[in-house]
Amino acid sequence: MEIINELLLATDSHGNTTWHLAAEKGQLDVLQKIREWAKENLTAEELSNILLLATDSDGNTAWQLAAEKGDLDFLQKIWEWAKENLTSDEIINELLLATDSNGNTAWHLAAEKGQLDILQKIWEWAKENLRTEMSNKLLLATDHKGRTAWNVAVTRSDLNVLQKITKWYKENLKREDLKNNLLATDSKGNTAWHVAAEKSKLDVLQIIWALAKENLTPEEIINQLLLATDSDGNTAWHLAAQNGQLDVLQKIWEWAKENLTKEEISTELLLATDHKGRTAWHVAVKVRNLTVLQQIMEWDKHNVKRKDLRNKLLFYTDSDGNTAWHLAAYVWYLDLLQDIWMLAKENLTTEEIINKFCLATNHEGRTAFHVAAECGKLQVLQKIVEWDK
């Protein structure tokens, strides 16, 4: 009898009992047998604390391992055993709302793996066992990165999970809670809006926009969504340009046209700069995306004043002193250079083209011609010489 007790309670060098090891592998038949032995040989307290509520080296109980694994039968069996052996408070605090070493509840782990059936079952149990404010606590629980399960679904661009949790949000949360969640930032200073823009998933961005329209004021939509910046000074507009997703950029443009004044579109969207001093136009040059660059240039031509086209785009330098002309030379993409050259020809005088454009130097004292030479791009050098004549 004592030997079986010791075997059941013994942990390996990682802090795992046989219960954890079987749970991690989803060995339900083994778990059932271990539980039978435990019921025969352990006290009720040991059964609860050493088996059902015991955590492995990552802070996971068998409950969390089942959720992460996505095994619904396994999870249901753990739930049945918990209902038989745990108090109501233990079920709430040590099971439904319990977190691992990364601050993840089983709810987070299921969202991380895209396990919609697990999420639905946990929500069903939560509604049965928690008061409204406590079930809402599950919806709004954040991990150590500051993310709710809804944020996790945004990060993963998991449309099915995101749509389901959004539905539960709308049915159960107060407007103030919805608003706070929409505008909450993670450990990197990103809102869900920025994350979706960075991932360049239009469907996800549209879900966030629809939720924002229902729960934010017009001023909040403008200042805390459309024009809001992340920790690097990027708006969603910058991030969409950076990832080269024209459909996302066009949709943000459509929303901007509906909600911003012409002046705001010019100065706070098209001419907005990140912490490196780059507009979305400069970003498009940097990532060599001609389609996005051409579209932004078209919007710039019709919405930005000529003096701003000159000073804020063509002459403007980033934190390294590089103009867009330098950046295009760095990426040695002739079509990009061609488009920037044409914009310069349309908006600058001959003297400005020579002195402020062709001969402009960065912080290392290099012109775009130097840059192209350093990169060994003879074709680019020849083209620059041809245009300069």
N, C-alpha and C positions, 0 to 999 in steps of 0.2 A: 504493500500500500504506500509506504513512504517513497519507494523508488518511483512509482508512477507519479506521485506528487512532484518529486524533484524533476522528473522528465517534462512534465507539463509546464512547470514554472521556470525551467532553465532557459537562459538566453545565450545566444552566440556572441561573438566578438563585436557584432554590429547592433546588439541589443534586441535581436529578434527571437521570439519564442517559436516553437513549432507551429503555433496558431498563425503567427504573422507570415511565416514562410509558405504555408498552405494557402493563406489568403492572397498573398502576392501572386501566386501562380493560378489562382482561381480553382483550387482543388476542393470542390464542395463536399465530395464524399469523405475526404480526409478531415475536413473541418467538422463535419457532422460526427464522425467517430471521436475526434478530440473533445468535442463538447460533451458527448456521452460519458467519456472517461472523467471529464472535469466535473460533471454533475454528480458522479458517484464518489469523487475523491476530494473535491475542493469545497471550501465554504462558499456561501452565497456572495460574500464580499470578494473573495478571490476570483470567483467566476465572473463577477462584474469587472473588477479592476485589472486582473491579470489576463483575462481573455477579451471580453467585449470592448473594454475601454483602454486596454493597454496600447501603447504607441511604439512604433519601431524607431529606428535612428533618425528618420525624416519627420517624425511626429505624426505618422499616419496610423490610424486605427484600421481594423479589418473593414470597417464601414467605408472609410475613405479609399482604401485600396480597391474595393469592389466598384465604387463609383468611378474611379479613374480607369479601371479596367473595362468598364462598360458592360459588365455582366449583370443583367437585371435579375436573373434567377438567384444569383449569389447575393445580390443586395437585398432582395426580398427575404431571403432566409436569415440574413443578419438582422433585418428589421424584426422578424418574428421572434428571434431569440432575445433581442433587446426589449421588446414589449413584455416578454415573460420574466425578465430578470432585472430590468432597470426601473427606477422611479420615473415619474413624469418629468421632474426637473432634470434628471440625468439624460433622458431622451432628448430634451430640448437643448441643454447646454453642453452635454458631452457627446452628442451624436449630431443632431441637425445643425447646430451652430458651432460645433467644434472645429478648430483650425489646426493645420499641420504647421511645420516650422517655417513655411513660406506664407502663412496667413490664409491658406486656402481651405475653405469648407469643402465638403463632398460636392456641394452645389457648384463651386468654382471648378473643381476637377472634372466634373461631367461636362461643363461648358468648354473647358480647355480641350477636351477630347472630342467635342462635337456630339456628345451622347444625348440626343434629344429625348429618347425614351426614359433615360435615367433622370433627366431634369424634370420631366413630367411626373414621374412617380414620386420623386422627392418633394415636389411642389404639392402633390396630392396629400402626402403624409404631413407636410407642414401645415396645410390648411386644416387638417383633422386634429392636429395636436397643439397648434400654436394659436394664441390670440392674434387678432388682426395686426396689432402693432409689432408682435414678434415675427409673424410671417413676413411683414414688410421689412423687418430687420434682416431677414434672410435675403430678400431681394436687393437690399442696399449694402450688404456686407462687403467689405473691401479686403483684398489681400495686402501683402506688404508692399506691393507696387502701386497701391491706391486704386485698384481696379475692382469693380463689381463683376459679376458673371456676365452682365450686359456688355461691359467694357471688353471683357475677354472675347466675347463673340464678335465685337467690332474689330478687335486686333486680328482675330483669325479670319475675318471676312466671311463668317459662317452665317449665311443669310437665313437659313431655317431656324437656327437657334436664336438669332437676333430677333426675328419676327415674333417668335413665341414669347420670349422674355419681354419684348416691347408690349405685346398684348397684355401680359400679366401686369406690367407697369401701369398701363392705362386703366386697367380694371381695379387696381388695388392701392396705388400711391396717390397721395395728395399732390396738387399742382406744384407746391413749393418743393417737395421731395424730388419730383420729376425734373424740375428746373435745376436744382442743386446737382443732381446726378449728371445732367446734360453738360453743365459747365465745370464739373469737377475735373481737376488735373491729376495725372498720375505722377509717379516719382520723377519723371523726366520733364514735367511741366506741360504735358500734352493733354488736350481735351479729346473726347471721342471724335469730335469733328476733325481735328488735326490728324489723328491716327487714320481715320477713313480716307482723308485726302492723300496722306502719305502712301497708303496701300493702293490708292487709285481705283477703288471699287465703287462705281457709280451707284449700284443698287443699295449699298450700305449707306453711302452719303445721303441718298434720297430718303431713307428711313429716318436718319437723324434730323434732316431738314424738316420733314413732316412733323416729327415730334416737337421740334423747336418752334415751328409755326403755331402749334396748339398751346404751348406752355410758356413761351417767352414774349416779352413786349417787343415792339418794333425796334426800340433803342437797344435792347439786349441782343436781338438778332444781328444788328449792325455792329455793335461794339464788341460783343463777346462771341460772335460766330464769324461773320464775314471778314471783319477787320482784325480779329484777335490774332495774336502772335504766340508761338511756342517759345521755349527757352532759348532757341537759336534765332529768334526774331522772324521766323517764317509764318506767313499767313497760309491758309489752305491753298490760296492762289499760287504762292511760291512752290508749295509741295507738289501740287498738280503739274506745274511746269517742270519741276525737277524730275518727275517720273514720266514725263512725256505722254500723259494721257489726255489726248485732245477732247474726248467726250466729257471727262470730268471738268476740264477747264471751261468748256463751252457751257456746261450746266451751271457752274459757279458764276460765270459771266451773266447768264440769264437771270439768276437770282439777284445778282448785284444790280442789274439794270432795273429790276422791280423794286429794290429797296434803298438804293443809294442815289443821291443827287449826282448830277453830271460832274460837279466839282469834286465830290467824294470819290467817284469812279476814277477820275484823273489823278488826284493827289494821294489818295489813301489806298487805292487798289493797284492801278497800273504803275504808279511811281513809288509804291511802298518798297522800302529796302529792308533786307534782313541785317543781322549783326555784322555781316561781311560787306555791307554796303551794296548788295545786289538786288535789283528789281527782278521780277519773274522773267523779264526779257533777257537780262544778263544770265540768269540761271539756265534758260533755254539754250543760250549760246554755249554755256559751259558744258552742258550734257549733249551737245551736238544734235539737238532735235529740230530739224529744219521745219517740219510741219507745224510744230507748236510755235516756233519763232516767227514764222510767216503770219500765223493767225494773230499772235500778240502784236506784231508790227502793224497789222491792219487795224486792230482796235486802237493802238497808239495813235496812228495817223488821223483817226476820226474823233478822238476824244482828248488828246493831249495837245496843249498849246505848243506852237512852233518853238518858242524859247525853251520850253521844258523838254521837248524832243532833243534839242541841242544840249542843254545843260544837264538834264537828268538822265539822258540815255546815251547819246553819242560821246559827250565829254566826261560823263560821270565815271569815277574810278572806284573800285572796290577797296577793301582794306589793304591790299597789296599794291595799290596804285595802278591796277590794270583797267583799261577801258574795255568795252565790248570787242573792239578791234583787236586788242591784245588777246583776249580770251579765244576769239575765233582763230587767231594764228596758233595759239597753243594746241587747239584740237585739230588744226590743219584740215578743215573741211571747206573746200572751195565754194560750195553753194552758200554756206553761211557767210563767208567773206563777201561774196557777190552781193547778197541781200543787204548787208550792213553798208557796203560801199555805195549802193544805190540810194539808201536812206541818207547817207552823208551828202551825196551829190545833190539831192533834192532840197536839203535844209541848211547847208553850209556854204559860205562864200569860198572862193578859190584859196584865199589867204588862210582861212580857218582850216580847210582841208589839208593844206600843207603843214601849217604850224601847230594846230591843236589836234590834228587827227593823225596824219601820217608820221609826224615827228614827235608825237606824244610819248613820254617815257613813264615807265612804272617806277617803283621804289628802288629797283636795281639799276635804273638808268637805261632800261632797254625799250626800244621801239618794238612794234609788232614784227618789223623786218628782222631784228635781232632774234626774237622768239622763234620765227620760222627757220632761221639759220641754225639755231641751237637744236631744233627738232630735226634738222636735216631734210626739210621738205622743199626740194628744189622747185616743184610745181607751184607751191604757194609763193615762194620768193619771186619767181618769174611773173606771176600774176600781179603781185604788189607793184613790181617795177613797171609793168605794163599800164596799170591804173594810174600810177604816179606821173606818167609822162604828160 
